């Protein structure tokens, strides 16, 4: 039943046993299973490595943003406490003595100007402080099913990005601007 040209067909579409195309033995199957398991563990390690790199980058951004927030706050305090006082005193004297405005109106105008500059400094500080919330890491952890946002964003297999999902989540907020989690508690979106 063996031909020099190759294995002889037994009528079932397969080669006869012992023809060289025999199925792999048990040890070969176990070796392949072990290789597949190692590849799976390696892929898991790579995914955790990427998540660790993302967390490190996010913490670095937060640390830098926090430093800038403190710097802008320090600048706002120093500017408001020293040079601003001198400038306001000069402006009050100019308004009262040169333009003839009453002292009370001169003080009110300079006070409003001081409040406007303080508001600008506070808004700039809050804008930089937003980077300390680890937004990218929180979105990725939510997609992995970890954290308070896990029930509100799509999982890893979804075609929608975590950023898109959290933007839609922000759009669907209740009256006070906070979305509600599965237990009805307010959740802070990233």
Legacy VTK file of the C-alpha trace (Angstrom):
# vtk DataFile Version 3.0
C-alpha trace
ASCII
DATASET POLYDATA
POINTS 190 float
0.000 0.000 0.000
2.933 2.297 -0.087
3.830 4.030 -3.295
7.184 5.639 -4.100
5.388 8.860 -4.988
4.012 9.376 -1.461
1.382 8.082 0.932
-1.496 6.076 -0.449
-5.010 7.388 0.117
-7.146 5.082 2.236
-10.397 6.439 0.812
-11.179 8.671 3.803
-9.095 11.615 2.588
-6.228 11.068 5.049
-2.932 9.236 4.948
-2.558 5.820 6.452
-0.857 5.568 9.854
2.860 5.065 9.667
3.167 6.920 6.373
5.360 9.780 7.724
2.483 12.224 8.261
1.493 10.769 11.610
-0.205 13.032 14.157
2.151 14.556 16.756
2.709 12.508 19.845
1.701 13.527 23.370
5.068 15.121 24.230
4.971 17.298 21.118
1.430 18.419 21.991
2.508 19.302 25.530
5.504 21.221 24.194
3.246 23.235 21.878
0.841 23.886 24.744
3.738 25.088 26.910
4.960 27.388 24.109
1.475 28.844 23.761
1.237 29.410 27.516
4.630 31.138 27.594
3.568 33.367 24.697
0.384 34.270 26.586
2.336 35.114 29.734
4.776 37.150 27.658
1.925 39.124 26.084
0.437 39.728 29.547
3.818 40.953 30.763
4.085 43.272 27.763
0.602 44.674 28.459
1.438 45.306 32.118
4.742 46.871 31.059
2.891 49.235 28.740
0.425 50.090 31.513
3.345 50.718 33.894
4.969 53.020 31.306
1.657 54.868 30.875
1.311 55.290 34.633
4.893 56.528 34.914
4.337 59.054 32.121
1.042 60.176 33.672
2.644 60.601 37.109
5.511 62.522 35.516
3.023 64.833 33.784
1.110 65.271 37.039
4.307 66.042 38.951
5.334 68.604 36.347
1.854 70.157 36.311
1.797 70.305 40.112
5.168 72.070 40.102
3.901 74.572 37.556
0.759 75.085 39.614
2.845 75.887 42.665
5.084 78.174 40.629
2.136 80.127 39.212
0.581 80.328 42.663
3.853 81.648 44.080
4.118 84.200 41.286
0.542 85.321 41.863
1.144 85.720 45.614
4.453 87.529 45.207
3.072 89.829 42.536
-0.056 90.570 44.526
1.773 91.188 47.793
4.674 93.415 46.757
4.754 95.262 43.460
1.001 95.350 43.144
0.612 97.252 46.409
3.039 99.910 45.218
1.374 100.236 41.832
-2.067 100.505 43.389
-0.856 103.194 45.809
0.554 105.171 42.876
-2.664 104.707 40.886
-4.828 105.787 43.826
-2.720 108.925 44.278
-2.915 109.683 40.555
-6.694 109.200 40.408
-7.305 111.279 43.510
-4.760 114.070 43.044
-4.410 114.473 39.259
-7.870 113.459 38.009
-9.779 114.756 41.030
-11.690 111.538 41.745
-12.797 110.982 45.322
-10.469 108.745 47.361
-13.222 106.170 47.840
-13.760 105.803 44.070
-9.991 105.627 43.495
-9.718 102.813 46.058
-12.697 100.964 44.531
-11.275 101.066 40.986
-7.879 99.783 42.063
-9.523 97.078 44.191
-11.491 95.850 41.153
-8.306 95.789 39.075
-6.565 93.748 41.811
-9.471 91.286 41.913
-9.320 90.827 38.119
-5.592 89.998 38.188
-6.080 87.600 41.122
-8.889 85.836 39.210
-6.625 85.459 36.160
-3.875 83.896 38.299
-6.348 81.525 39.974
-7.826 80.378 36.653
-4.346 79.722 35.217
-3.428 77.678 38.313
-6.633 75.591 38.112
-6.020 74.877 34.419
-2.603 73.388 35.153
-3.914 71.576 38.231
-6.245 69.541 35.953
-3.183 67.593 34.728
-2.651 66.127 38.213
-5.740 63.875 37.902
-3.983 61.019 35.990
-6.659 61.074 33.307
-5.086 58.684 30.784
-4.247 56.078 33.432
-7.752 56.242 34.936
-9.307 55.740 31.482
-7.132 52.690 30.752
-7.756 51.164 34.182
-11.499 51.680 33.652
-11.280 49.813 30.345
-9.540 46.974 32.192
-12.430 46.914 34.667
-10.604 48.608 37.565
-11.836 51.684 39.414
-14.983 53.688 39.814
-15.392 54.301 36.048
-15.213 50.608 35.059
-18.984 50.188 34.752
-19.367 53.420 32.788
-16.860 52.973 29.943
-16.562 50.243 27.282
-14.155 47.362 27.814
-10.889 46.557 26.066
-12.543 44.893 23.059
-14.654 47.941 22.186
-13.867 50.023 19.118
-14.693 53.198 21.077
-11.720 54.801 22.807
-11.678 55.461 26.539
-11.370 59.189 25.864
-14.484 59.182 23.644
-16.434 57.267 26.278
-15.474 59.641 29.091
-16.277 62.678 26.931
-19.747 61.213 26.316
-19.962 60.479 30.038
-19.270 64.132 30.822
-22.012 65.140 28.367
-24.529 62.869 30.149
-23.896 64.327 33.617
-26.653 65.191 36.069
-27.529 68.727 37.223
-24.415 69.230 39.362
-22.022 68.091 36.602
-21.127 64.645 38.025
-22.125 61.312 36.441
-23.649 58.624 38.637
-22.107 55.155 38.967
-23.938 51.832 39.116
-24.829 52.357 42.805
-26.099 55.907 42.268
-22.961 57.527 43.714
-21.277 60.459 42.018
-18.197 59.503 39.950
-15.417 61.927 39.032
-14.734 61.459 35.322
-11.143 61.733 34.108
LINES 1 191
190 0 1 2 3 4 5 6 7 8 9 10 11 12 13 14 15 16 17 18 19 20 21 22 23 24 25 26 27 28 29 30 31 32 33 34 35 36 37 38 39 40 41 42 43 44 45 46 47 48 49 50 51 52 53 54 55 56 57 58 59 60 61 62 63 64 65 66 67 68 69 70 71 72 73 74 75 76 77 78 79 80 81 82 83 84 85 86 87 88 89 90 91 92 93 94 95 96 97 98 99 100 101 102 103 104 105 106 107 108 109 110 111 112 113 114 115 116 117 118 119 120 121 122 123 124 125 126 127 128 129 130 131 132 133 134 135 136 137 138 139 140 141 142 143 144 145 146 147 148 149 150 151 152 153 154 155 156 157 158 159 160 161 162 163 164 165 166 167 168 169 170 171 172 173 174 175 176 177 178 179 180 181 182 183 184 185 186 187 188 189
